[in-house]
Every structure is written in structure tokens, then in C-alpha cells.
Amino acid sequence: MLMAGGFDVTDLGVDVPIKSIIDKAEEAQANVIALSCLLTTSMPYMKDLIEMLKARGLRKKYIVIVGGASVTQAWASSIGADGTAGNAVDAVKLIHALLNAA
């Protein structure tokens, strides 16, 4: 959906170390990091990624959105994500809105 929405997307797949996600975002000169998880056991890694961005002085450089079956708006807010969407169509709209606001 993001590609259909006009975005260049680099899909890193599943079970990717957070350092690798950030390194790839830097390499690709990305504007957005989008994370998804299906299980509550992997949700803490979303927070870890945001914390690593902060530690590396990169948090303000990226819009970070989170999603997946177990993710709620409350969770996204609590970890400092820029947003979440309930489905892929809404994710495209969210990213457009966040980029336009930046």
C-alpha cells in the first residue's frame, strides 16, 4: 500500500535487529521508519528502536510509525512513536499527514 501511495519502500523483512533498521534508514536517507509486529512479545523492540534513535541523536530525523495486530494508539504514544494506523490504507494517509506537517 505504501508503494501504491507513492512512497519508495525498503522492506527489510522479519526479525531484523534494530541497529540494522536504523543503519538501513540512514543508508537509504529515509524520512520514515515503519515498524510492525503481530505479537505482544515483540512490541518492546519498537520502544528499543526509538530509544536507540535518541541515543544516536537521530530521533528528530525520522518519523516513526508503529502498527500490527497488537499495537494500539496508547502503546504508540507511550513509546514516543509519531503514530499508528489500524490498516494499510490509514497508514498511507497518516504518513502523508505527518510528512506534510513536518
DSSP file (Angstrom, degrees, kcal/mol; ACC not computed):
  #  RESIDUE AA STRUCTURE BP1 BP2  ACC     N-H-->O    O-->H-N    N-H-->O    O-->H-N    TCO  KAPPA ALPHA  PHI   PSI    X-CA   Y-CA   Z-CA
    1    1 A M     >        0   0    0      0, 0.0     4,-1.6     0, 0.0     6,-0.2   0.000 360.0 360.0 360.0 -37.5    0.0    0.0    0.0
    2    2 A L  T  4> +     0   0    0      2,-0.2     5,-2.4     1,-0.2     4,-0.1   0.906 360.0  48.4 -65.2 -39.4    2.8    2.4    0.7
    3    3 A M  T >45S+     0   0    0      1,-0.2     3,-1.7     3,-0.2    -1,-0.2   0.922 111.2  50.1 -64.8 -41.9    4.3    1.9   -2.7
    4    4 A A  T 345S+     0   0    0      1,-0.3    -1,-0.2     2,-0.1    -2,-0.2   0.785 105.1  59.9 -64.8 -25.9    0.9    2.4   -4.3
    5    5 A G  T 3<5S-     0   0    0     -4,-1.6    -1,-0.3     2,-0.1    -2,-0.2   0.397 128.5 -96.9 -82.8   2.7    0.7    5.6   -2.2
    6    6 A G  T < 5S+     0   0    0     -3,-1.7     2,-0.3     1,-0.3    -3,-0.2   0.554  80.5 131.7  98.8   9.2    3.8    7.0   -3.9
    7    7 A F      < -     0   0    0     -5,-2.4     2,-0.5    -6,-0.2    -1,-0.3  -0.703  57.9-126.7 -97.3 146.4    6.4    6.0   -1.4
    8    8 A D        -     0   0    0     -2,-0.3     2,-0.4     2,-0.0    -5,-0.0  -0.810  37.3-162.7 -82.9 127.0    9.8    4.3   -2.0
    9    9 A V        -     0   0    0     -2,-0.5     2,-0.6     2,-0.0    -6,-0.0  -0.937  22.1-165.5-121.7 134.7    9.8    1.4    0.3
   10   10 A T        -     0   0    0     -2,-0.4     2,-0.7     0, 0.0    18,-0.0  -0.960  15.1-158.7-114.3 110.1   12.6   -0.8    1.6
   11   11 A D        -     0   0    0     -2,-0.6     3,-0.1     1,-0.1    -2,-0.0  -0.805  10.7-175.2 -92.6 114.8   11.2   -3.9    3.2
   12   12 A L        -     0   0    0     -2,-0.7     2,-0.2     1,-0.3    -1,-0.1   0.529  33.5-136.9 -88.7  -6.2   13.8   -5.4    5.5
   13   13 A G        -     0   0    0      3,-0.1    -1,-0.3     2,-0.0     3,-0.3  -0.567  39.5 -31.6  90.3-151.8   11.6   -8.5    6.3
   14   14 A V  S    S+     0   0    0     -2,-0.2    -3,-0.0     1,-0.2     0, 0.0  -0.723 112.4  18.8-111.7 157.8   11.1  -10.1    9.7
   15   15 A D  S    S+     0   0    0     -2,-0.3    -1,-0.2     1,-0.2    -2,-0.0   0.895  76.5 165.6  54.8  47.5   13.2  -10.4   12.8
   16   16 A V        -     0   0    0     -3,-0.3    -1,-0.2     1,-0.0     5,-0.1  -0.815  41.2-112.8 -96.4 129.4   15.6   -7.6   11.8
   17   17 A P     >  -     0   0    0      0, 0.0     4,-1.7     0, 0.0     3,-0.5  -0.307  23.3-124.3 -58.6 142.0   17.9   -6.2   14.5
   18   18 A I  H  > S+     0   0    0      1,-0.3     4,-2.3     2,-0.2     5,-0.2   0.857 110.7  57.5 -61.6 -34.9   17.0   -2.6   15.4
   19   19 A K  H  > S+     0   0    0      1,-0.2     4,-2.8     2,-0.2    -1,-0.3   0.907 105.9  50.9 -60.1 -40.1   20.5   -1.5   14.7
   20   20 A S  H  > S+     0   0    0     -3,-0.5     4,-2.4     2,-0.2    -1,-0.2   0.868 107.7  52.8 -65.8 -36.5   20.2   -2.8   11.2
   21   21 A I  H  X S+     0   0    0     -4,-1.7     4,-2.2     2,-0.2    -2,-0.2   0.944 113.0  43.3 -63.5 -47.2   16.9   -1.0   10.7
   22   22 A I  H  X S+     0   0    0     -4,-2.3     4,-2.4     2,-0.2    -2,-0.2   0.922 113.0  51.8 -65.7 -44.0   18.4    2.3   11.7
   23   23 A D  H  X S+     0   0    0     -4,-2.8     4,-2.5     1,-0.2    -1,-0.2   0.907 111.4  47.7 -59.1 -41.8   21.6    1.7    9.6
   24   24 A K  H  X S+     0   0    0     -4,-2.4     4,-2.7     2,-0.2    -1,-0.2   0.890 109.4  53.2 -67.6 -39.0   19.4    1.0    6.6
   25   25 A A  H  X>S+     0   0    0     -4,-2.2     5,-2.4     2,-0.2     4,-0.6   0.910 111.6  46.6 -61.3 -41.2   17.3    4.1    7.2
   26   26 A E  H ><5S+     0   0    0     -4,-2.4     3,-0.8     3,-0.2    -2,-0.2   0.935 113.3  48.4 -64.6 -46.6   20.5    6.1    7.3
   27   27 A E  H 3<5S+     0   0    0     -4,-2.5    -2,-0.2     1,-0.2    -1,-0.2   0.892 115.8  43.4 -60.7 -41.5   21.9    4.5    4.2
   28   28 A A  H 3<5S-     0   0    0     -4,-2.7    -1,-0.2    -5,-0.1    -2,-0.2   0.497 105.7-127.2 -83.6  -4.3   18.6    5.0    2.2
   29   29 A Q  T <<5 -     0   0    0     -3,-0.8    -3,-0.2    -4,-0.6    -4,-0.1   0.925  44.9-175.5  54.5  47.1   18.2    8.6    3.5
   30   30 A A      < -     0   0    0     -5,-2.4    -1,-0.1    -6,-0.2     3,-0.1  -0.256  32.2-159.9 -71.6 158.4   14.7    7.6    4.7
   31   31 A N  S    S+     0   0    0      1,-0.2    32,-2.6    31,-0.1     2,-0.4   0.623  77.6  40.9-104.0 -25.8   12.2   10.0    6.1
   32   32 A V  E     -a   63   0A   0     30,-0.2     2,-0.5    -7,-0.1    -1,-0.2  -0.965  57.4-160.9-131.3 138.9   10.0    7.4    7.8
   33   33 A I  E     -a   64   0A   0     30,-3.1    32,-2.2    -2,-0.4     2,-0.5  -0.988  17.2-167.5-115.1 120.4   10.7    4.2    9.8
   34   34 A A  E     -a   65   0A   0     -2,-0.5     2,-0.4    30,-0.2    32,-0.2  -0.937   4.1-171.1-112.5 125.6    7.6    2.0    9.9
   35   35 A L  E     -a   66   0A   0     30,-2.7    32,-1.7    -2,-0.5     2,-0.4  -0.898   3.3-174.2-118.0 144.2    7.6   -0.9   12.3
   36   36 A S  E     +a   67   0A   0     -2,-0.4     2,-0.3    30,-0.2    32,-0.3  -0.994   4.8 175.7-137.0 144.1    5.0   -3.7   12.5
   37   37 A C        -     0   0    0     30,-2.0    33,-0.8    -2,-0.4    34,-0.3  -0.996  19.7-164.8-145.2 149.2    4.6   -6.6   15.0
   38   38 A L  S    S+     0   0    0     -2,-0.3     2,-0.4    30,-0.2    -1,-0.1   0.656  75.3  57.5-102.8 -21.6    2.0   -9.3   15.3
   39   39 A L  S >  S-     0   0    0      1,-0.1     3,-1.5    30,-0.1     4,-0.5  -0.878  74.5-132.6-116.9 144.4    2.8  -10.5   18.9
   40   40 A T  G >  S+     0   0    0     -2,-0.4     3,-0.9     1,-0.3    -1,-0.1   0.779 103.9  69.5 -62.3 -25.3    2.9   -8.5   22.1
   41   41 A T  G 3  S+     0   0    0      1,-0.2    -1,-0.3     2,-0.1     4,-0.1   0.731 100.9  45.6 -67.5 -20.7    6.2  -10.2   22.9
   42   42 A S  G X  S+     0   0    0     -3,-1.5     3,-1.0     1,-0.1     4,-0.5   0.509  87.7  89.7 -98.8  -5.0    7.9   -8.2   20.1
   43   43 A M  T X> S+     0   0    0     -3,-0.9     3,-1.7    -4,-0.5     4,-1.0   0.869  76.3  64.3 -60.9 -38.4    6.4   -4.8   20.9
   44   44 A P  H 3> S+     0   0    0      0, 0.0     4,-2.3     0, 0.0    -1,-0.2   0.797  91.7  66.0 -57.6 -26.1    9.2   -3.8   23.3
   45   45 A Y  H <> S+     0   0    0     -3,-1.0     4,-2.2     1,-0.2    -2,-0.2   0.803  93.9  59.3 -66.3 -26.7   11.6   -3.8   20.4
   46   46 A M  H <> S+     0   0    0     -3,-1.7     4,-1.9    -4,-0.5    -1,-0.2   0.935 107.8  44.9 -63.4 -45.6    9.6   -0.8   18.9
   47   47 A K  H  X S+     0   0    0     -4,-1.0     4,-2.5     1,-0.2    -2,-0.2   0.908 110.4  55.2 -63.1 -41.9   10.4    1.1   22.1
   48   48 A D  H  X S+     0   0    0     -4,-2.3     4,-2.5     1,-0.2    -1,-0.2   0.887 105.6  52.4 -59.6 -39.7   14.0    0.0   21.9
   49   49 A L  H  X S+     0   0    0     -4,-2.2     4,-2.4     2,-0.2    -1,-0.2   0.932 110.0  47.6 -63.1 -44.9   14.4    1.3   18.4
   50   50 A I  H  X S+     0   0    0     -4,-1.9     4,-2.1     1,-0.2    -2,-0.2   0.905 112.2  50.0 -63.1 -40.5   13.1    4.7   19.4
   51   51 A E  H  X S+     0   0    0     -4,-2.5     4,-2.5     2,-0.2    -1,-0.2   0.885 109.9  50.7 -64.9 -38.2   15.4    4.8   22.4
   52   52 A M  H  X S+     0   0    0     -4,-2.5     4,-2.0     2,-0.2    -2,-0.2   0.891 107.5  53.3 -67.1 -38.5   18.4    3.8   20.1
   53   53 A L  H  <>S+     0   0    0     -4,-2.4     5,-3.2     2,-0.2     6,-0.8   0.934 110.9  47.3 -59.0 -44.7   17.4    6.6   17.7
   54   54 A K  H ><5S+     0   0    0     -4,-2.1     3,-1.7     4,-0.2    -2,-0.2   0.934 110.2  51.7 -60.8 -46.7   17.5    9.0   20.7
   55   55 A A  H 3<5S+     0   0    0     -4,-2.5    -1,-0.2     1,-0.3    -2,-0.2   0.824 111.8  47.1 -61.7 -31.8   20.9    7.7   21.9
   56   56 A R  T 3<5S-     0   0    0     -4,-2.0    -1,-0.3    -5,-0.2    -2,-0.2   0.381 115.5-115.0 -90.9   4.0   22.3    8.2   18.4
   57   57 A G  T < 5S+     0   0    0     -3,-1.7    -3,-0.2    -4,-0.2    -2,-0.1   0.782  88.7 108.7  70.4  27.1   20.9   11.7   18.1
   58   58 A L    >>< +     0   0    0     -5,-3.2     3,-1.4    -6,-0.2     4,-0.8   0.419  35.6 101.1-114.6  -1.3   18.7   10.7   15.3
   59   59 A R  G >4 S+     0   0    0     -6,-0.8     3,-0.9     1,-0.3    -5,-0.1   0.887  84.2  49.3 -59.0 -41.9   15.2   10.7   16.7
   60   60 A K  G 34 S+     0   0    0      1,-0.2    -1,-0.3    -7,-0.1    -2,-0.1   0.653 102.0  66.1 -71.9 -12.9   14.1   14.0   15.3
   61   61 A K  G <4 S+     0   0    0     -3,-1.4     2,-0.4    -8,-0.1    -1,-0.2   0.763 100.4  52.8 -77.5 -26.3   15.4   13.0   11.9
   62   62 A Y    <<  -     0   0    0     -3,-0.9     2,-0.5    -4,-0.8   -30,-0.2  -0.890  68.2-138.5-121.1 141.0   12.7   10.2   11.4
   63   63 A I  E     -a   32   0A   0    -32,-2.6   -30,-3.1    -2,-0.4     2,-0.6  -0.838  30.2-159.0 -82.7 128.7    9.0    9.9   11.6
   64   64 A V  E     +a   33   0A   0     -2,-0.5    18,-3.0   -32,-0.2    19,-0.8  -0.955  13.0 179.4-117.8 118.4    8.4    6.6   13.3
   65   65 A I  E     -ab  34  83A   0    -32,-2.2   -30,-2.7    -2,-0.6     2,-0.3  -0.902   8.0-161.0-115.8 149.6    5.1    4.8   12.9
   66   66 A V  E     +ab  35  84A   0     17,-2.2    19,-0.6    -2,-0.4     2,-0.3  -0.930  17.5 152.8-128.3 150.5    4.2    1.5   14.5
   67   67 A G  E     +a   36   0A   0    -32,-1.7   -30,-2.0    -2,-0.3     2,-0.2  -0.950   8.1 115.7-161.9-179.4    1.5   -1.0   13.7
   68   68 A G  S >  S-     0   0    0     17,-0.4     3,-1.5    -2,-0.3   -30,-0.2  -0.561  74.3 -63.1 126.8 168.4    0.4   -4.6   13.8
   69   69 A A  T 3  S+     0   0    0      1,-0.3   -31,-0.2    -2,-0.2    -1,-0.1   0.796 130.7  41.8 -57.3 -33.8   -2.4   -6.6   15.4
   70   70 A S  T 3  S+     0   0    0    -33,-0.8     2,-0.4    -3,-0.1    -1,-0.3   0.481  91.8 103.6 -95.1  -2.4   -1.2   -6.0   19.0
   71   71 A V    <   -     0   0    0     -3,-1.5     2,-0.3   -34,-0.3    -3,-0.2  -0.650  45.6-177.7 -89.8 134.4   -0.4   -2.2   18.6
   72   72 A T     >  -     0   0    0     -2,-0.4     4,-2.5    -5,-0.1     5,-0.2  -0.780  41.5-109.5-119.5 167.0   -2.8    0.4   20.0
   73   73 A Q  H  > S+     0   0    0     -2,-0.3     4,-2.7     1,-0.2     5,-0.2   0.887 120.3  56.2 -61.9 -38.5   -2.7    4.2   19.9
   74   74 A A  H  > S+     0   0    0      2,-0.2     4,-2.3     1,-0.2    -1,-0.2   0.917 108.6  46.5 -60.6 -43.0   -2.0    4.2   23.7
   75   75 A W  H  > S+     0   0    0      2,-0.2     4,-1.6     1,-0.2     6,-0.2   0.944 111.5  51.1 -63.6 -47.9    1.1    2.0   23.1
   76   76 A A  H  X>S+     0   0    0     -4,-2.5     5,-2.4     1,-0.2     4,-0.6   0.917 113.3  45.5 -56.8 -44.7    2.3    4.1   20.2
   77   77 A S  H ><5S+     0   0    0     -4,-2.7     3,-1.0     1,-0.2    -1,-0.2   0.907 108.7  56.1 -64.9 -42.0    2.0    7.2   22.4
   78   78 A S  H 3<5S+     0   0    0     -4,-2.3    -1,-0.2     1,-0.3    -2,-0.2   0.781 110.8  43.7 -65.7 -26.9    3.6    5.6   25.4
   79   79 A I  H 3<5S-     0   0    0     -4,-1.6    -1,-0.3    -3,-0.3    -2,-0.2   0.486 117.5-108.5 -96.6  -2.8    6.8    4.7   23.5
   80   80 A G  T <<5 +     0   0    0     -3,-1.0    -3,-0.2    -4,-0.6   -16,-0.1   0.687  61.8 156.6  86.1  18.3    7.1    8.1   21.7
   81   81 A A      < -     0   0    0     -5,-2.4    -1,-0.2    -6,-0.2   -16,-0.2  -0.369  49.3-126.0 -70.5 158.4    6.1    6.9   18.2
   82   82 A D  S    S-     0   0    0    -18,-3.0     2,-0.3     1,-0.3   -17,-0.2   0.630  74.6 -45.8 -81.8 -13.8    4.7    9.5   15.9
   83   83 A G  E     -b   65   0A   0    -19,-0.8   -17,-2.2    -7,-0.1     2,-0.3  -0.948  44.3-133.4 167.7 175.1    1.6    7.5   15.2
   84   84 A T  E     -b   66   0A   0     -2,-0.3     2,-0.3   -19,-0.2   -17,-0.2  -0.962  12.9-152.9-147.6 159.8   -0.2    4.3   14.4
   85   85 A A        -     0   0    0    -19,-0.6   -17,-0.4    -2,-0.3   -14,-0.1  -0.987  19.5-135.1-138.0 148.2   -2.9    3.2   12.0
   86   86 A G  S    S+     0   0    0     -2,-0.3     2,-0.3   -19,-0.1    -1,-0.1   0.656  87.3   7.9 -77.4 -16.0   -5.4    0.4   12.1
   87   87 A N  S  > S-     0   0    0      1,-0.1     4,-1.8   -20,-0.0     5,-0.1  -0.953  82.9 -94.6-157.1 172.9   -4.8   -0.7    8.5
   88   88 A A  H  > S+     0   0    0     -2,-0.3     4,-1.9     1,-0.2     5,-0.1   0.853 118.9  54.4 -65.9 -37.0   -2.6   -0.1    5.5
   89   89 A V  H  > S+     0   0    0      1,-0.2     4,-1.8     2,-0.2    -1,-0.2   0.934 111.1  45.6 -62.7 -45.4   -4.9    2.5    3.9
   90   90 A D  H  > S+     0   0    0      1,-0.2     4,-2.7     2,-0.2    -1,-0.2   0.821 107.4  59.2 -67.7 -30.4   -4.9    4.6    7.0
   91   91 A A  H  X S+     0   0    0     -4,-1.8     4,-2.6     2,-0.2    -1,-0.2   0.910 104.4  50.0 -63.9 -41.6   -1.1    4.2    7.3
   92   92 A V  H  X S+     0   0    0     -4,-1.9     4,-2.3     2,-0.2    -2,-0.2   0.935 112.8  46.6 -61.0 -46.3   -0.6    5.8    3.9
   93   93 A K  H  X S+     0   0    0     -4,-1.8     4,-2.4     1,-0.2    -2,-0.2   0.907 112.0  51.6 -62.1 -42.2   -2.9    8.7    5.0
   94   94 A L  H  X S+     0   0    0     -4,-2.7     4,-2.8     2,-0.2     5,-0.2   0.930 109.9  47.7 -61.6 -47.4   -1.0    9.0    8.3
   95   95 A I  H  X S+     0   0    0     -4,-2.6     4,-2.8     1,-0.2     5,-0.3   0.919 111.3  50.6 -63.6 -43.0    2.4    9.2    6.7
   96   96 A H  H  X S+     0   0    0     -4,-2.3     4,-2.2    -5,-0.2    -1,-0.2   0.931 112.9  47.2 -57.9 -44.8    1.2   11.8    4.2
   97   97 A A  H  X S+     0   0    0     -4,-2.4     4,-1.6     2,-0.2    -2,-0.2   0.915 113.1  47.7 -64.4 -43.7   -0.2   13.9    7.0
   98   98 A L  H  X S+     0   0    0     -4,-2.8     4,-1.1     1,-0.2    -1,-0.2   0.897 112.9  48.2 -66.1 -40.5    3.0   13.6    9.1
   99   99 A L  H  < S+     0   0    0     -4,-2.8     3,-0.3     1,-0.2    -1,-0.2   0.891 111.4  50.3 -66.7 -38.5    5.2   14.5    6.2
  100  100 A N  H  < S+     0   0    0     -4,-2.2    -1,-0.2    -5,-0.3    -2,-0.2   0.811 110.7  50.1 -68.4 -29.2    3.1   17.5    5.3
  101  101 A A  H  <        0   0    0     -4,-1.6    -1,-0.2     1,-0.2    -2,-0.2   0.694 360.0 360.0 -80.2 -19.7    3.2   18.6    9.0
  102  102 A A     <        0   0    0     -4,-1.1    -1,-0.2    -3,-0.3    -2,-0.2   0.484 360.0 360.0 -74.4 360.0    7.0   18.3    9.2
